[in-house]
Amino acid sequence: MGRSKDLSDFDKGQIVMARRLGQSISETAGLVGCSRSTVVSTYRQWSEEGQTTNRRQGVGRPRLIDAPGQRMLSRLVRTDRRSTVAQVSEHFNDGYGRNVSQHTVHRTLLRMGLRRRSPDGVPMMTPDHCRKRLQWAHERRNWTLEQWKKVAWSDESHFLLHHVDGRVRVRRLPGEVMAPECTEEREQAGGGSVMLWATFCWETLGPGIHVDVNLTDAAYLNIVADQLHPFMAMVFPDGSGLFQQDNSPCHTAHIVREWFEEHDEEFKVLPWPPNSPDLNPIEHLWDVLDQQVRSTPAPPRNLQELKDLLLMSWCQIPQDTFRGLVESMPLRIAAVMAAHGGPTAYSAGGHDVLARHMQ
């Protein structure tokens, strides 16, 4: 089998992609036709340097920051992900024994794949949350797609009239999106927004309606009785449906629980682990709506226009989009188990992951 230096750039790219998609070292070696040690060294080079290609020796001017210097830069960045180029350059020059400009440091970081990006938001997690999420995933690890097709997913979401960017950046490699130091815990924001409630299942989109930002127990009960009930009766007339909702106070209020108990023979409520938006595929439909709003040629000028645009966009979501998200459930379960109940790439927005499921 070939050694690392005998592999083409395409083969090395295949190694990186296979490992990122969860293939084992042996499976990757068999796919590319190389040794297991080559897989390990190639993937390690990509993880540390952001590249797998070898620069031709003896051609052109030597780089001011050589391989040991790049390793030092990598350590400095990993020590403080929020450091600026000026700060990285200062620490680098102090420890490297030579003075290089910020421009050179910046170009080297870019060549290594360490670009500044906004930290992805993940839910706040406690050890108890992780334990309950892991237990939930473990109990459903063998569910088939046919079982997931029986679930009606629901949620509420705020949509801001004016997009706000906190301008916080971290420097990371493409594969480090879920590294703890590259994420940022966020809480839901309110005010200056429209809130929607919606539900869908593999078969079809359900109703999407505008709700008050401060959703009360009584208002949510009206949604369940007037919107959800006829939807479940239409899609699951045999009573086999499961309704998913998170653990918001209005969802678990006494009057709401009583209503569900009275209609238990028509459909059942799916138990839900805490802080688990990554397990709810409707979260990514909210992303679809937000992207459509931001890309419209005539942005909404007020909250009423925003509401109208959101409701219209909800009805136009392609079937392949929401079905692909339901079909991603086995992978979501596997991701939670691999993270031992912690945050997954799906909870960070997961735009590249989302794109694969919606193709």
N, C-alpha and C positions, 0 to 999 in steps of 0.2 A: 504494500500500500504506500501511497505517496506521502512524502514529508511536507511540512508546511511550506517550505520554499519552492516545492514543485507544484503547488496548487495555483490555479489561475485565480484572478480576482473574483470571477464569478463563483468558483467553488467556495472561496472564503466567505462570500456573501451568503451562499446557501447555508453554510455552517452557522453563521450568525442568526439568520432567519429561522432555521430549524430549532436552534436552542431557545430563541425568544418565544417560539410557539409551543414550547413545552416538550419537544422531542428529547429523549434521553441521549447521553453521550454515545452509546452503542448504536442507537437508531440513526443518529446523525452521521456517524462514521460509515454505516452501511449505505446511507443515501448518497454520500459524496464519494465514497470509495477511498477512504483514508484511514489512518490509525486513530484510535481513541485519544492518544496523547496529542495528535495534531488538532483534533477537535478542541481539546482543553486549551492548548496554547493559543490557537486562533481566536477562540472566544474570549480568552483572558486579554489578549492584545486589544481586541475591539472594546472590551469593558474599560480598560485602563487608558487607552489612547484615542478611542473613538474612530479608529481606522484599522484596516487589515492589510493594506497595500504596503509593500516595501519600497522605500525610495532607493533608486539606483545609486550605488556607491561610486564615489569619485567623479560625479557629474555635477557641475555647477558649484557655486560658492557654498561652503559648509554653513549650516544653520547656526545662528548665534545661540540658540537654546537646543542643546543636543538631547539624546534620549534620557540620560540621568536628570537633566534639567526639566524635561517634560514630566518625569515621574514626580519631581519635587513640586512642580506646578499643580499636578493632580492632587497631591497630598494637601497643599495649601487650600485649594478650592474645597476639598472635602471637609477640611477643618471649619471653614466658615463659608457656607453656600451663598450668603448675601454680601460677601465682600465685593468691592468695586475693583476695576482694573488697576486703579491707582494703589489701592491697599494691597492687592496681590503682588503688584510690581515691587512695592516697598519691601514686603516680607521676602520676596524672592531674591532681590538684590542683597539683602542683609545676610541671607544664608547661602547664596550661590557663589559669592566671591568675585562677581563681576557685575558691571552696571549695564543693564539693557533698558531700552526705552519702554514706556507704556505701550507704544504702538507695536513693538515687537512681541511683548507679552500678549497683547490682545490678539494679534494674528496667530500666535502659537496656540492660544486657547481655542480660537475658532477652528484651526486645523485639527485640533484634538477632539472637536465635537462638543466642547464645553461652552455652549451659548447661554446667554442670560434669557430666562423665560419666567413667566408668571408662575408662582407656585400653585399647583392644583389643590382645590379645596377638598378635604375629606371630613367625614363626620367625626365628632368627638367620641372617643371610645374609652371605656373603662374595662378592666379585666372581666367584670361580670357581663358586660355587653359582648365581649369576644367569646366568652364561654357559651352564652345563649345563641349567638349567631352560629358558632361551630356545631352546636347540638342540632339546631334547626336544619343546617345544611346536611349533616350526617344522616338525619332521619329521611331526607329526600334525595339522597345521592343516587338512588336507583330508579327514580321516577323516569318514566318514558315521556316522549313528546306528547303522546296522546293524553297523558295525565295533566301535563302543563296546559294543554288546549282547553281544559275544563275550568281554568282559572280566569276570573274577570279582575283585572288590575285597576286600581283607582288611586287618586292622589289629588291634592290641591297644590297650586303653584302660583307664586307672585311673578308678575312681569313688569319690569320698570319701564316707565315712559322714556327715560333718558338713561342710557347705559353708563355705568360708573366703573372706572378702572382704578384700582388702588395703586397701580404703578410699582408694585412690589415685584422684584425679579430675583431668581436664583440661577446659578450656573450649574448645569447638569448635562449628562450624556442622554441621548435619545431613550435609552432603556432604563433610565433612573427615575421615571415619572412618579413611581410610588415610594421612592426612598423617603423615610420619615423627614429628613432634613430638607427635602425638596417639596414638601406639601405644606399646606397652611389650613388649620382648623377654622371653619367658618360657621356662623350662625345665620339663620334665615333673616333676611332684611325686609322691613315693611315700609310703607309710606310711599306716596307718589307712584302707586302701582295698581295694577288690576289683578285680581285673583280669580283663577278658574278652578273648577272641580270637573273631573272627567273620568271616564272608565272605558276600558276596551278589553277585548279578548282576542284569541287567535282568529276566531271566525269573523269578527267585524268590530268597527269602532262603535263605542257607545255614545251616550249624550255628553256634550261638553257645555257647561253652563257657567255664567258669571256668578260669583258668590261674594258676600261681604268679607272684607279683610279680616274682621273679627267674627269668625264663624262660630255661632253658638250651638249648644246641644240641640235646641229645638229646630234651628235652621238646618242642621245636618240631618236630623231625623226626617224632615220634610224632603230633603234630597233623596234619602234612602227609600222613602215610601213612594215618592212621586216619580223619581227618575230611575233609580236602581232597580226597584221591584219589577216594573214592566220589562226592563231590559233583560233581567235574568230569566223571567218567564218566557220571553221570546227566544232567547238563545239556548237556554237549558230547560226545555219544557218537561223533561223527565226528572228534574230535581237533582241532577248530577253535578251542578255547578258549584264552584267554590268562589267566594268573594274575598278579595284581598284588600285590606286597609291597614294603614300604619297605626301606631299606638297614641295618636294625638288625643288629648283629653275629650274633645267632642266626639271622637269615634268610640271611645270606651265609656261614655256616660251611661248612667243607669237606664235612662229611658231608651237609649239606642240599643243597649244589650238586651233589654226586654223585648224590643221589637224583633231583633234577630232570633231570639229564642222562640217567639210565637210563630215565626216563619221558617223554622228549622227544617221542616219537611220539603220546603220548596228549594232551598239552597243553604249551604253552610258557610260559615266564616272561616277563612284560612288563618290559623294562628300565625303571628308575625313576630320576628325577633326585633329587639330595640336597635335604633340607629342603623337601619339597613336600606338606604335608598339604592345601593348598588344591586340589591336583589330584586328591585322593582323596575321592570323594563319601561314603565310609563315615564320614568325620570328622563329617559333619552328622547321620548316624544316631546317633552317640554323643551329640550334642546333644539329639536327640529322646529318647533313653533318659534322659539326665540330667534333662530337663524333666519327664518322666513321674514320675521318682522324687521330684523336689522338689514336685510338685503332688499327690501321693497324699494322701488324707485321713489315712492312718495311716502316717507316715514309718517307715522301718526303724529298729529299735532297736539292731541289732548287724550285724556283717558277714555272717552267714549269711542274715538276712532281706534285706539289701541284695542279695546274690548271687541269691537266689530271685526277688526282684522284677525285677532286671535281665534274667534269663533269660526270665521270663514276658513282660516287656515287649518283648523282642527278637522273640519269635514273633508278637506282635500288631501289629507295624509295618504300616500299610496298604500295599497294593501301589502305589497312586498315589504314595506318598511316596518309596519307593526307586526307582521307575521315573523319576519326575521328576528325581531327582538324577543318574541316569545320563544323562538327556536334556540335562542342563546342561553336559556335557563340552565341546561346541564353544565355549560361552561362557567356560568356565574357560580353555581354550586361548587364546582371544582376549584374556582378561584378563592372562594371563602375558606374552603378546607385547606388549600395550599397556604393561605395566609394565617392559618390557625385562628380563624374568626376575626382577624383584623381587617383593615380597609383593603380594598382591591382596586384594580385599575378602573373598574366600572364606577366606583364611587368618586373618582377624580374627574368626572366628565368623560374620560376615556374616549376622546374623539376618534383616534385611530382604530380602537377596538370597535366603537360604534359604527364606523364606516364599513368595516368588514361585515357586520351583521346586517347592514341595510343594503348591501350590494345584491 
